[in-house]
C-alpha cells in the first residue's frame, strides 16, 4: 500500500526521514516497525490489518503553579488543564504521524507522563502505538472527525472486539488535579484513638475521581460511542505536595459494526512456556 498523504510540516527532520522510509519513498522498500508482540502482530494481520509503522508523539510541558487554601477541598484547575493539554499534544502528534502513513488507526497505544528530576515543574508526555491500515475498504475505521482511531487495547483484545462486531473509535481520557483539605488541629485531637471516617478526605478523593470519569465520558459522547472498554483510573502526585493528587481515567470508546454480535466461545489453552 502507498500513500500520498502530505508529511506534517512540524515534524522533526529525523521523524520525517523515518516516516518516509516506512512509506517506501526515495527508492527504498517499505519497512514497518511495531511494538506489537508476535501473537498480537499475527492476530492483527488475521483481522485484515497491516501494520505500517510505530508512531510517536511527545510534549515537554512546563506545569504552572497554583495556590490552594489549606483547609479547602478544591480542583487545581491550572494543573488539570496543563496535564490534559500536554497529553492531548502528544496524542495529536502521534495521530499526525499515523495520518502521514495513511493509517486507519493506531493500536496498543501507551500514554505516559514523567516529571523530570532536573526540573520538577517540567514533565514529558509520550504517546506511542502501532499504526495500521485495514484491507477492508468498505468500512471506514476513522473517527467522526476523519482521524485515525486510537486504542490502548492489546492485539488479543482488539481481535476479540472486532470478531464480536465492535470497533474502537478513540482513546478517551479525563483528568482532575485536586487539593485535599488538611485536617484542623481540633479535629486531629478528637480523632486520637478513634475509629472514624475522614470525611473531608473521602469527599475530596470521591469528587476528583468523578470529575475525571465525567470528562472521559464526555469525550466518548463526542465520538458518538456506545461505550468505553478497558477503563483504567490512575493516581499520581508527581512533584506536587502530599495533599495534591491527579486522577487520570482512560479507556477505549467503541461502537457496533453490526446488529448481531457473535462472541467466540472461550477455549482452554495450556502454555508451554517456562
C-alpha positions as semicolon CSV with decimal commas, in nm:
position;residue;x (nm);y (nm);z (nm)
1;X;0,000;0,000;0,000
2;X;0,117;0,351;-0,079
3;X;0,001;0,688;0,045
4;X;0,018;1,039;-0,092
5;X;-0,061;1,199;0,243
6;X;0,146;1,516;0,292
7;X;0,410;1,499;0,561
8;X;0,325;1,724;0,859
9;X;0,542;2,034;0,849
10;X;0,600;2,047;1,226
11;X;0,765;1,703;1,248
12;X;1,137;1,692;1,334
13;X;1,365;1,623;1,037
14;X;1,460;1,275;1,158
15;X;1,095;1,184;1,217
16;X;1,015;1,284;0,858
17;X;1,305;1,070;0,732
18;X;1,186;0,771;0,936
19;X;0,827;0,802;0,811
20;X;0,940;0,846;0,450
21;X;1,147;0,530;0,483
22;X;0,848;0,334;0,616
23;X;0,634;0,471;0,330
24;X;0,886;0,334;0,080
25;X;0,986;0,669;-0,068
26;X;1,317;0,771;-0,220
27;X;1,367;0,436;-0,391
28;X;1,354;0,245;-0,062
29;X;1,142;-0,064;0,006
30;X;0,858;-0,029;0,257
31;X;0,960;-0,125;0,609
32;X;0,721;-0,124;0,903
33;X;0,810;-0,108;1,272
34;X;0,583;-0,221;1,554
35;X;0,576;-0,264;1,930
36;X;0,324;-0,549;1,897
37;X;0,425;-0,889;2,030
38;X;0,444;-1,176;1,780
39;X;0,100;-1,302;1,887
40;X;-0,051;-0,953;1,863
41;X;0,106;-0,894;1,523
42;X;-0,035;-1,218;1,380
43;X;-0,384;-1,157;1,525
44;X;-0,394;-0,804;1,384
45;X;-0,289;-0,943;1,044
46;X;-0,557;-1,214;1,068
47;X;-0,819;-0,939;1,103
48;X;-0,703;-0,785;0,775
49;X;-0,496;-0,501;0,921
50;X;-0,144;-0,429;0,802
51;X;0,097;-0,265;1,050
52;X;0,262;0,029;0,875
53;X;0,479;0,175;1,146
54;X;0,544;0,268;1,506
55;X;0,412;0,621;1,561
56;X;0,513;0,854;1,841
57;X;0,408;1,189;1,981
58;X;0,560;1,378;2,271
59;X;0,546;1,705;2,459
60;X;0,780;1,852;2,718
61;X;0,550;2,076;2,919
62;X;0,605;2,331;3,194
63;X;0,343;2,279;3,464
64;X;0,224;2,605;3,616
65;X;0,180;2,697;3,981
66;X;-0,141;2,734;4,178
67;X;-0,204;2,806;4,547
68;X;-0,486;2,625;4,730
69;X;-0,649;2,703;5,065
70;X;-0,504;2,459;5,315
71;X;-0,846;2,379;5,469
72;X;-1,048;2,352;5,145
73;X;-1,116;2,069;4,901
74;X;-1,084;2,215;4,552
75;X;-0,978;2,130;4,198
76;X;-0,646;2,279;4,088
77;X;-0,780;2,390;3,750
78;X;-0,448;2,534;3,629
79;X;-0,277;2,200;3,688
80;X;-0,569;1,996;3,548
81;X;-0,564;2,196;3,224
82;X;-0,186;2,170;3,191
83;X;-0,179;1,792;3,239
84;X;-0,466;1,742;2,994
85;X;-0,329;1,976;2,727
86;X;0,016;1,816;2,738
87;X;-0,131;1,467;2,687
88;X;-0,352;1,599;2,405
89;X;-0,047;1,745;2,230
90;X;0,133;1,409;2,249
91;X;-0,174;1,224;2,120
92;X;-0,232;1,466;1,830
93;X;0,132;1,441;1,718
94;X;0,112;1,062;1,723
95;X;-0,205;1,084;1,511
96;X;-0,022;1,318;1,269
97;X;0,244;1,051;1,212
98;X;-0,027;0,787;1,158
99;X;-0,200;1,017;0,908
100;X;0,127;1,062;0,721
101;X;0,145;0,682;0,682
102;X;-0,215;0,670;0,555
103;X;-0,322;0,467;0,858
104;X;-0,681;0,389;0,955
105;X;-0,594;0,364;1,322
106;X;-0,341;0,308;1,598
107;X;-0,347;0,000;1,822
108;X;-0,174;-0,071;2,152
109;X;-0,142;0,298;2,246
110;X;0,057;0,374;2,558
111;X;0,034;0,720;2,714
112;X;0,288;0,805;2,982
113;X;0,382;1,109;3,190
114;X;0,715;1,155;3,365
115;X;0,834;1,453;3,567
116;X;1,197;1,548;3,512
117;X;1,439;1,508;3,800
118;X;1,640;1,812;3,688
119;X;1,333;2,041;3,686
120;X;1,029;1,940;3,896
121;X;0,794;2,171;3,704
122;X;0,877;2,007;3,369
123;X;0,714;1,684;3,255
124;X;0,748;1,469;2,944
125;X;0,431;1,323;2,796
126;X;0,471;1,044;2,538
127;X;0,211;0,865;2,325
128;X;0,325;0,561;2,126
129;X;0,148;0,286;1,932
130;X;0,140;0,088;1,607
131;X;-0,035;0,244;1,306
132;X;-0,241;0,001;1,097
133;X;-0,424;0,004;0,762
134;X;-0,735;-0,206;0,700
135;X;-0,762;-0,414;0,382
136;X;-1,143;-0,379;0,405
137;X;-1,214;-0,054;0,221
138;X;-1,594;-0,095;0,251
139;X;-1,583;0,008;0,620
140;X;-1,437;0,335;0,747
141;X;-1,248;0,282;1,070
142;X;-1,172;0,652;1,117
143;X;-1,340;0,877;1,372
144;X;-1,624;1,123;1,314
145;X;-1,351;1,385;1,268
146;X;-1,188;1,170;0,993
147;X;-0,886;1,095;1,210
148;X;-0,727;0,753;1,264
149;X;-0,888;0,565;1,553
150;X;-0,678;0,516;1,866
151;X;-0,698;0,228;2,112
152;X;-0,500;0,106;2,409
153;X;-0,635;-0,249;2,374
154;X;-0,386;-0,532;2,332
155;X;-0,371;-0,713;1,999
156;X;-0,566;-1,002;2,153
157;X;-0,842;-0,774;2,285
158;X;-0,853;-0,584;1,955
159;X;-0,903;-0,916;1,770
160;X;-1,178;-1,027;2,011
161;X;-1,356;-0,690;1,990
162;X;-1,372;-0,685;1,609
163;X;-1,466;-1,052;1,579
164;X;-1,762;-0,981;1,811
165;X;-1,885;-0,698;1,586
166;X;-1,748;-0,388;1,758
167;X;-1,474;-0,145;1,659
168;X;-1,273;0,115;1,852
169;X;-1,325;0,482;1,769
170;X;-1,083;0,651;2,004
171;X;-0,876;0,652;2,317
172;X;-1,073;0,876;2,554
173;X;-0,941;1,035;2,869
174;X;-1,028;1,265;3,154
175;X;-0,827;1,405;3,442
176;X;-0,853;1,610;3,756
177;X;-0,580;1,755;3,978
178;X;-0,729;1,806;4,322
179;X;-0,622;1,958;4,653
180;X;-0,737;1,764;4,960
181;X;-0,803;1,984;5,264
182;X;-0,585;1,935;5,568
183;X;-0,733;1,828;5,899
184;X;-0,771;2,101;6,162
185;X;-0,581;2,070;6,490
186;X;-0,904;2,040;6,689
187;X;-1,029;1,758;6,467
188;X;-0,693;1,584;6,494
189;X;-0,721;1,579;6,875
190;X;-1,081;1,448;6,855
191;X;-0,974;1,160;6,632
192;X;-0,693;1,033;6,854
193;X;-0,764;0,672;6,941
194;X;-1,095;0,672;6,748
195;X;-1,221;0,467;6,453
196;X;-1,372;0,743;6,241
197;X;-1,411;0,818;5,872
198;X;-1,206;1,111;5,744
199;X;-1,496;1,265;5,555
200;X;-1,304;1,557;5,405
201;X;-1,054;1,312;5,251
202;X;-1,331;1,077;5,135
203;X;-1,535;1,353;4,974
204;X;-1,233;1,513;4,808
205;X;-1,100;1,194;4,651
206;X;-1,451;1,085;4,550
207;X;-1,516;1,420;4,380
208;X;-1,181;1,416;4,197
209;X;-1,238;1,065;4,055
210;X;-1,590;1,158;3,946
211;X;-1,464;1,467;3,760
212;X;-1,204;1,260;3,574
213;X;-1,460;0,992;3,482
214;X;-1,717;1,251;3,373
215;X;-1,467;1,417;3,138
216;X;-1,367;1,083;2,987
217;X;-1,734;1,002;2,921
218;X;-1,782;1,344;2,756
219;X;-1,504;1,261;2,508
220;X;-1,672;0,927;2,427
221;X;-2,006;1,103;2,373
222;X;-1,834;1,345;2,132
223;X;-1,711;1,045;1,930
224;X;-2,069;0,906;1,926
225;X;-1,952;0,591;2,105
226;X;-2,180;0,329;2,255
227;X;-1,950;0,268;2,550
228;X;-1,595;0,256;2,685
229;X;-1,399;-0,064;2,748
230;X;-1,079;-0,128;2,939
231;X;-1,115;0,177;3,165
232;X;-0,823;0,246;3,398
233;X;-0,805;0,507;3,674
234;X;-0,451;0,610;3,761
235;X;-0,334;0,821;4,055
236;X;-0,023;1,032;4,084
237;X;0,110;1,319;4,295
238;X;0,424;1,379;4,086
239;X;0,624;1,675;4,221
240;X;0,333;1,842;4,400
241;X;0,286;1,843;4,775
242;X;0,132;1,547;4,956
243;X;-0,220;1,696;4,954
244;X;-0,237;1,742;4,575
245;X;-0,316;1,438;4,359
246;X;-0,415;1,376;3,999
247;X;-0,674;1,120;3,894
248;X;-0,642;1,020;3,528
249;X;-0,902;0,796;3,364
250;X;-0,850;0,642;3,021
251;X;-1,024;0,379;2,808
252;X;-1,119;0,283;2,452
253;X;-1,452;0,411;2,317
254;X;-1,630;0,156;2,092
255;X;-1,924;0,140;1,850
256;X;-2,106;-0,162;1,699
257;X;-2,035;-0,255;1,337
258;X;-2,339;-0,480;1,301
259;X;-2,658;-0,574;1,484
260;X;-2,565;-0,933;1,572
261;X;-2,267;-0,986;1,797
262;X;-2,121;-1,335;1,781
263;X;-1,882;-1,384;2,068
264;X;-1,628;-1,666;2,008
265;X;-1,651;-1,948;2,262
266;X;-1,358;-1,929;2,509
267;X;-1,112;-2,216;2,473
268;X;-0,871;-2,366;2,724
269;X;-0,510;-2,302;2,624
270;X;-0,216;-2,453;2,810
271;X;0,104;-2,252;2,788
272;X;0,425;-2,444;2,715
273;X;0,644;-2,153;2,821
274;X;0,865;-2,188;3,127
